[in-house]
Amino acid sequence: MKYPLNKKELRFKKKKFLYAFICIALVVGVYWILTREKQPAPEIPVVSVMPVEQQNVEIFGEYVGRIRAQQFVEVRARVEGFLENMLFEEGTYVSRNQVLFVIDQRQYRAKADKARAQLKKDEAQARKAKRDLDRIKPLYEQNAASQLDLDNAVAAYETAVASVGMSQADLDQAEQELGYTIVRSPISGHISERHVDLGTLVGSGGKSLLATIVKSDTVLVDFSMTALDYLKSKERNVNIGQKDQNRSWQPTVTITLPDNTTYPFKGLVDFAEPQVDPRTGTFSVRAEMPNPDHVLLPGQFTKVKALLDVREKATVVPQKALIIEKGGAYVFVMRKDSTVERRFIELGPEFGNHVVVERGLVPNEQLVSEGYHKLTPGMKVHVATAETNEKKQQTTTAK
């Protein structure tokens, strides 16, 4: 038989339960504190920065060009006759005034001999008329000869002199035609194959084109630029095709060979057509380029890279630092308090892996070049050091 607890025992039992509950609560609290996950502290992003730089930027344009010989001369027969001889090897280098062809000379030599004989006859007549005039003059002064005799003597002498002049002209023409039977090279260069065979009638009644000669020690590179290129060059105060001694540079071109190698010599742009072709909307530009080893062949098509402008002390940034969206292009710039701001910029021409910035940046500002993908304006950042980059590389390798 159980007896009811008295007040003292009841109070003791209540305290016992209270102490047990407190102990259990303490154990649970300690266990929760020890086992709960700690909230990570907000991580400050690490970025790479670089100063905004200025440098001289060369602006190029790429076009399709065609190689043209500096001189291309057609060797033609200037007199009619049968081709007797050829005194060169086809495809070789010939010098200026070198004898190339010989045309049958017999009829022209006979014509020259006839004109020479006629000249001698007329000179003899002129000398006789001079002697007659010299005899008449004293007789006329002594009234031993009439005025008619003097006039006849003067007329005979003047006629003889005129005949001498005509005969001399006929002889010069005959000797010139005789000289044309010896066909010489008008320039130095490489000669083509002959266009006629020996024994062929050449000249006015037959084929006149005998061969062609190309002078290609220096070649011309022709290419076409658009009217927009012209307007842009005017905006930069650059006159294409004209030398400007006030500039530290001149418009030059480089070309790419068929094997995709760059030709070692540069050409100087020396001419631009003063009008636009309405059919194509382009105008022709020409550059002169040395060709000492005859690597460039006339008629060959090639890629042309033309230097259009040099932007001196231009503000440039790497393309990898650019963020381009519908609203425009912008970059992140780090302030002195290590926070970043979004800066919208106006882009200029591209070159290599960089781009010119027209507006929006000033030299020596700290530009975020890597790690900007998770940035928001006003966020604080850490600048990556060599040690940070090494740890990042080790982490990447371990993964």
C-alpha positions as CSV (number, residue, x, y, z in Angstrom):
1,M,0.0,0.0,0.0
2,K,1.5,3.3,-1.2
3,Y,1.3,6.3,0.9
4,P,0.7,9.7,-0.7
5,L,3.8,11.9,-1.0
6,N,4.1,14.6,1.5
7,K,4.9,18.2,0.4
8,K,8.6,17.9,1.0
9,E,8.9,14.8,-1.1
10,L,6.8,16.3,-3.8
11,R,8.9,19.4,-4.0
12,F,12.1,17.2,-4.2
13,K,10.6,15.1,-7.0
14,K,9.7,18.3,-9.0
15,K,13.2,19.6,-8.6
16,K,14.6,16.3,-9.8
17,F,12.5,16.4,-12.9
18,L,13.4,20.0,-13.5
19,Y,17.1,19.3,-13.2
20,A,16.8,16.3,-15.5
21,F,15.0,18.5,-18.1
22,I,17.6,21.2,-17.9
23,C,20.4,18.7,-18.4
24,I,18.7,17.2,-21.4
25,A,18.1,20.7,-22.8
26,L,21.8,21.6,-22.3
27,V,23.0,18.4,-24.0
28,V,20.7,18.9,-26.9
29,G,21.8,22.6,-27.2
30,V,25.5,21.7,-27.1
31,Y,24.9,18.9,-29.6
32,W,23.1,21.3,-32.0
33,I,25.8,24.0,-31.7
34,L,28.5,21.5,-32.4
35,T,26.8,19.8,-35.3
36,R,25.1,22.7,-37.1
37,E,26.5,23.9,-40.4
38,K,28.3,27.2,-40.3
39,Q,27.0,29.9,-42.6
40,P,29.9,30.8,-45.0
41,A,31.0,34.4,-44.9
42,P,30.3,36.3,-48.1
43,E,33.2,35.7,-50.5
44,I,34.9,38.7,-52.1
45,P,35.6,37.9,-55.8
46,V,39.2,37.9,-57.0
47,V,39.8,39.7,-60.3
48,S,42.8,40.6,-62.5
49,V,43.2,44.3,-63.4
50,M,45.4,46.1,-65.8
51,P,46.0,49.8,-66.4
52,V,44.3,51.4,-69.4
53,E,47.1,52.0,-72.0
54,Q,47.8,54.3,-74.9
55,Q,49.7,53.3,-78.0
56,N,50.1,54.0,-81.7
57,V,47.6,51.9,-83.6
58,E,48.0,51.1,-87.2
59,I,44.6,50.8,-89.1
60,F,44.6,48.4,-92.0
61,G,42.2,47.5,-94.8
62,E,42.1,44.2,-96.7
63,Y,41.3,44.1,-100.4
64,V,41.8,41.9,-103.5
65,G,44.5,43.2,-105.8
66,R,46.0,42.3,-109.1
67,I,49.7,42.5,-110.1
68,R,50.5,44.6,-113.1
69,A,53.9,45.1,-114.9
70,Q,55.4,48.6,-114.6
71,Q,55.9,48.5,-118.3
72,F,54.3,46.3,-120.9
73,V,55.4,47.0,-124.5
74,E,54.3,45.3,-127.7
75,V,57.1,44.9,-130.3
76,R,55.6,45.5,-133.7
77,A,56.9,45.6,-137.3
78,R,56.9,49.2,-138.6
79,V,57.6,48.3,-142.2
80,E,56.3,45.6,-144.4
81,G,58.5,42.7,-145.4
82,F,59.4,39.1,-144.8
83,L,60.8,38.1,-141.4
84,E,64.3,36.8,-141.9
85,N,65.9,36.3,-138.5
86,M,65.2,36.2,-134.8
87,L,68.2,37.0,-132.5
88,F,66.9,36.2,-129.0
89,E,65.8,33.3,-126.8
90,E,62.1,33.3,-125.9
91,G,61.3,34.1,-122.3
92,T,64.8,35.5,-121.5
93,Y,65.8,39.0,-120.3
94,V,66.6,41.4,-123.1
95,S,68.3,44.8,-122.9
96,R,67.2,48.1,-124.2
97,N,68.2,48.6,-128.0
98,Q,69.1,44.9,-128.3
99,V,68.4,43.5,-131.8
100,L,65.4,41.2,-131.8
101,F,64.2,40.6,-135.4
102,V,65.6,41.3,-138.9
103,I,63.1,42.0,-141.8
104,D,64.2,41.6,-145.4
105,Q,66.2,44.8,-146.1
106,R,66.7,44.6,-149.9
107,Q,63.9,46.8,-151.1
108,Y,64.5,49.4,-148.4
109,R,68.3,49.5,-149.1
110,A,67.6,50.0,-152.8
111,K,65.1,52.8,-152.0
112,A,67.7,54.5,-149.8
113,D,70.4,54.1,-152.5
114,K,68.1,55.7,-155.0
115,A,67.3,58.6,-152.7
116,R,71.0,59.1,-152.0
117,A,71.7,59.2,-155.7
118,Q,68.9,61.7,-156.4
119,L,70.3,63.9,-153.6
120,K,73.7,63.9,-155.2
121,K,72.2,64.8,-158.5
122,D,70.2,67.7,-157.0
123,E,73.3,68.9,-155.1
124,A,75.2,69.0,-158.4
125,Q,72.4,71.0,-160.0
126,A,72.4,73.4,-157.0
127,R,76.1,73.9,-157.3
128,K,75.8,74.7,-161.1
129,A,72.9,77.1,-160.4
130,K,75.0,78.8,-157.8
131,R,77.9,79.2,-160.2
132,D,75.6,80.6,-162.9
133,L,74.1,83.1,-160.4
134,D,77.6,84.2,-159.4
135,R,78.5,84.9,-163.0
136,I,75.3,86.8,-163.8
137,K,75.5,89.2,-160.8
138,P,78.7,91.0,-161.9
139,L,77.4,91.2,-165.5
140,Y,74.1,92.7,-164.4
141,E,75.9,95.3,-162.3
142,Q,77.9,96.3,-165.4
143,N,74.7,96.4,-167.5
144,A,76.0,93.4,-169.5
145,A,73.1,91.2,-168.5
146,S,69.4,92.0,-168.3
147,Q,67.1,91.8,-165.3
148,L,65.5,88.8,-166.9
149,D,68.8,86.9,-167.0
150,L,69.3,87.7,-163.3
151,D,65.8,86.6,-162.3
152,N,66.2,83.3,-164.2
153,A,69.5,82.6,-162.5
154,V,68.1,83.3,-159.0
155,A,65.0,81.2,-159.7
156,A,67.1,78.3,-161.0
157,Y,69.3,78.4,-157.9
158,E,66.4,78.5,-155.5
159,T,64.7,75.7,-157.3
160,A,67.9,73.6,-157.1
161,V,68.2,74.3,-153.4
162,A,64.6,73.2,-152.8
163,S,65.2,70.0,-154.8
164,V,68.2,69.3,-152.5
165,G,66.0,69.7,-149.5
166,M,63.3,67.4,-150.9
167,S,65.9,64.8,-151.9
168,Q,67.4,65.0,-148.4
169,A,64.0,64.4,-146.8
170,D,63.4,61.4,-149.2
171,L,66.8,60.0,-148.2
172,D,66.1,60.5,-144.4
173,Q,62.8,58.7,-144.8
174,A,64.3,55.8,-146.8
175,E,67.1,55.4,-144.2
176,Q,64.6,55.5,-141.4
177,E,62.5,52.7,-143.1
178,L,65.7,50.8,-143.7
179,G,66.5,51.1,-140.0
180,Y,63.0,49.8,-139.1
181,T,64.0,46.5,-140.7
182,I,66.2,46.0,-137.7
183,V,63.7,45.6,-134.8
184,R,65.2,46.5,-131.4
185,S,64.0,46.2,-127.9
186,P,62.5,49.5,-126.7
187,I,63.0,48.7,-123.0
188,S,64.8,46.2,-120.8
189,G,62.7,43.3,-119.6
190,H,61.6,39.8,-120.2
191,I,60.4,38.9,-123.7
192,S,57.6,36.6,-124.6
193,E,57.6,33.9,-127.2
194,R,57.5,35.1,-130.8
195,H,54.1,35.6,-132.3
196,V,55.1,35.0,-135.9
197,D,57.4,32.5,-137.6
198,L,60.4,33.2,-139.8
199,G,59.5,33.8,-143.4
200,T,56.1,35.3,-142.5
201,L,55.1,38.6,-144.1
202,V,54.9,41.2,-141.4
203,G,54.0,44.8,-141.3
204,S,51.1,46.7,-142.8
205,G,50.0,43.9,-145.1
206,G,50.6,41.1,-142.6
207,K,50.9,40.5,-138.8
208,S,52.6,43.4,-137.1
209,L,52.8,42.1,-133.5
210,L,56.1,40.2,-133.2
211,A,56.5,39.8,-129.4
212,T,55.8,41.5,-126.0
213,I,58.3,42.7,-123.4
214,V,57.5,43.0,-119.7
215,K,59.5,45.1,-117.3
216,S,58.7,43.7,-113.9
217,D,61.7,44.6,-111.7
218,T,59.1,46.9,-110.1
219,V,55.4,46.0,-110.3
220,L,52.2,47.9,-109.8
221,V,49.5,46.5,-107.4
222,D,46.0,47.6,-108.4
223,F,43.1,47.3,-105.9
224,S,39.7,49.0,-105.3
225,M,38.5,50.8,-102.3
226,T,35.0,51.8,-101.4
227,A,33.5,55.3,-101.2
228,L,33.1,54.7,-97.5
229,D,36.9,54.1,-97.2
230,Y,37.4,57.5,-98.9
231,L,35.1,59.3,-96.5
232,K,36.7,57.7,-93.4
233,S,40.1,58.7,-94.7
234,K,38.9,62.3,-95.2
235,E,37.6,62.3,-91.6
236,R,41.1,61.4,-90.5
237,N,42.6,64.0,-92.8
238,V,44.4,61.4,-94.9
239,N,44.5,61.8,-98.7
240,I,44.9,58.4,-100.2
241,G,47.4,58.3,-103.0
242,Q,49.2,61.5,-102.0
243,K,52.4,61.8,-100.0
244,D,52.2,64.0,-97.0
245,Q,55.6,65.1,-95.6
246,N,53.9,66.3,-92.4
247,R,53.0,62.7,-91.4
248,S,55.3,60.4,-89.7
249,W,54.0,57.6,-91.9
250,Q,53.0,57.0,-95.5
251,P,50.2,54.7,-96.9
252,T,51.9,51.4,-97.7
253,V,50.7,47.9,-98.7
254,T,51.8,44.4,-98.1
255,I,50.6,41.4,-100.1
256,T,50.1,37.7,-99.4
257,L,51.6,35.2,-101.8
258,P,49.7,32.1,-103.1
259,D,51.4,29.9,-100.4
260,N,49.9,32.3,-97.7
261,T,53.3,33.8,-96.8
262,T,53.8,37.5,-96.6
263,Y,55.8,39.1,-99.4
264,P,58.9,40.7,-97.7
265,F,58.8,44.0,-99.5
266,K,56.2,46.8,-99.0
267,G,54.7,49.0,-101.7
268,L,54.0,52.7,-101.5
269,V,50.5,53.9,-102.5
270,D,51.2,56.5,-105.2
271,F,47.9,57.0,-107.0
272,A,44.2,57.0,-106.4
273,E,41.5,57.4,-109.1
274,P,39.8,60.9,-108.6
275,Q,36.3,59.5,-109.3
276,V,34.1,56.5,-108.2
277,D,33.0,53.9,-110.7
278,P,29.2,54.2,-110.6
279,R,28.8,50.5,-111.6
280,T,30.8,49.2,-108.5
281,G,30.8,52.1,-106.1
282,T,34.6,51.8,-105.8
283,F,37.6,53.7,-107.0
284,S,41.0,52.3,-108.1
285,V,44.1,52.6,-106.0
286,R,47.6,51.8,-107.1
287,A,50.8,50.9,-105.2
288,E,54.3,50.5,-106.5
289,M,56.2,47.5,-105.2
290,P,59.8,46.3,-105.8
291,N,60.2,42.9,-107.4
292,P,63.9,42.2,-107.7
293,D,63.6,38.5,-107.7
294,H,60.6,38.4,-110.0
295,V,58.5,36.5,-107.5
296,L,55.4,38.5,-108.4
297,L,54.0,37.8,-111.9
298,P,52.0,40.3,-113.9
299,G,48.3,39.3,-114.0
300,Q,48.5,37.5,-110.7
301,F,45.7,38.1,-108.1
302,T,46.7,38.5,-104.5
303,K,45.4,39.7,-101.1
304,V,46.4,43.3,-100.3
305,K,46.7,44.7,-96.8
306,A,46.8,48.5,-96.9
307,L,47.9,50.8,-94.1
308,L,45.1,53.4,-94.0
309,D,45.9,55.4,-90.9
310,V,48.1,55.5,-87.7
311,R,46.2,56.5,-84.6
312,E,48.8,58.1,-82.4
313,K,48.4,57.7,-78.6
314,A,45.1,55.9,-78.9
315,T,43.4,54.4,-75.8
316,V,43.2,50.6,-76.2
317,V,41.8,47.7,-74.3
318,P,41.9,43.9,-74.8
319,Q,38.8,42.4,-76.3
320,K,38.6,39.9,-73.5
321,A,37.7,42.7,-71.1
322,L,34.7,43.8,-73.2
323,I,31.1,43.0,-72.4
324,I,28.8,43.7,-75.3
325,E,25.0,43.7,-74.8
326,K,22.1,45.3,-76.6
327,G,22.5,48.5,-74.6
328,G,26.1,48.8,-75.8
329,A,29.6,47.8,-74.8
330,Y,31.0,48.3,-71.3
331,V,33.8,47.3,-69.0
332,F,34.3,47.1,-65.3
333,V,36.7,49.7,-63.8
334,M,38.1,49.3,-60.3
335,R,38.1,52.5,-58.1
336,K,40.6,53.4,-55.5
337,D,38.4,51.9,-52.7
338,S,38.6,48.4,-54.5
339,T,35.0,48.6,-55.6
340,V,34.0,48.3,-59.3
341,E,31.8,50.4,-61.5
342,R,30.3,49.6,-64.9
343,R,31.6,52.0,-67.6
344,F,29.9,52.2,-71.0
345,I,32.4,53.0,-73.8
346,E,32.4,53.9,-77.5
347,L,34.4,51.5,-79.5
348,G,36.7,52.3,-82.5
349,P,38.5,50.0,-84.9
350,E,39.8,46.6,-83.9
351,F,43.3,45.4,-84.3
352,G,44.6,42.0,-83.3
353,N,43.1,41.1,-79.9
354,H,42.6,44.7,-78.9
355,V,40.2,47.5,-79.7
356,V,40.5,51.3,-79.7
357,V,38.2,53.1,-77.3
358,E,37.0,56.5,-78.6
359,R,35.3,57.6,-75.4
360,G,34.7,56.4,-71.9
361,L,38.1,55.7,-70.5
362,V,41.2,57.6,-69.5
363,P,44.8,56.4,-69.4
364,N,46.0,54.5,-66.2
365,E,42.5,53.7,-65.0
366,Q,42.4,50.1,-63.5
367,L,40.5,47.9,-65.9
368,V,39.1,44.5,-64.8
369,S,40.5,42.1,-67.4
370,E,39.6,38.7,-65.9
371,G,36.9,37.6,-63.4
372,Y,34.3,40.2,-64.2
373,H,31.5,37.7,-65.0
374,K,30.1,37.6,-61.5
375,L,30.6,41.3,-60.7
376,T,27.9,43.8,-60.0
377,P,28.4,47.6,-59.8
378,G,29.6,48.7,-56.4
379,M,30.9,45.3,-55.4
380,K,34.2,45.1,-53.5
381,V,36.9,43.0,-55.1
382,H,40.4,41.6,-54.4
383,V,43.1,42.0,-57.0
384,A,44.7,38.7,-58.0
385,T,48.4,38.4,-57.1
386,A,51.0,35.9,-58.3
387,E,50.4,33.8,-55.2
388,T,46.6,33.8,-55.9
389,N,47.1,32.7,-59.5
390,E,49.5,30.0,-58.4
391,K,46.9,28.6,-55.9
392,K,44.2,28.7,-58.6
393,Q,46.4,26.9,-61.0
394,Q,47.2,24.2,-58.4
395,T,43.5,23.8,-57.6
396,T,42.7,23.4,-61.3
397,T,45.5,20.8,-61.6
398,A,44.3,18.8,-58.6
399,K,40.8,18.7,-60.0
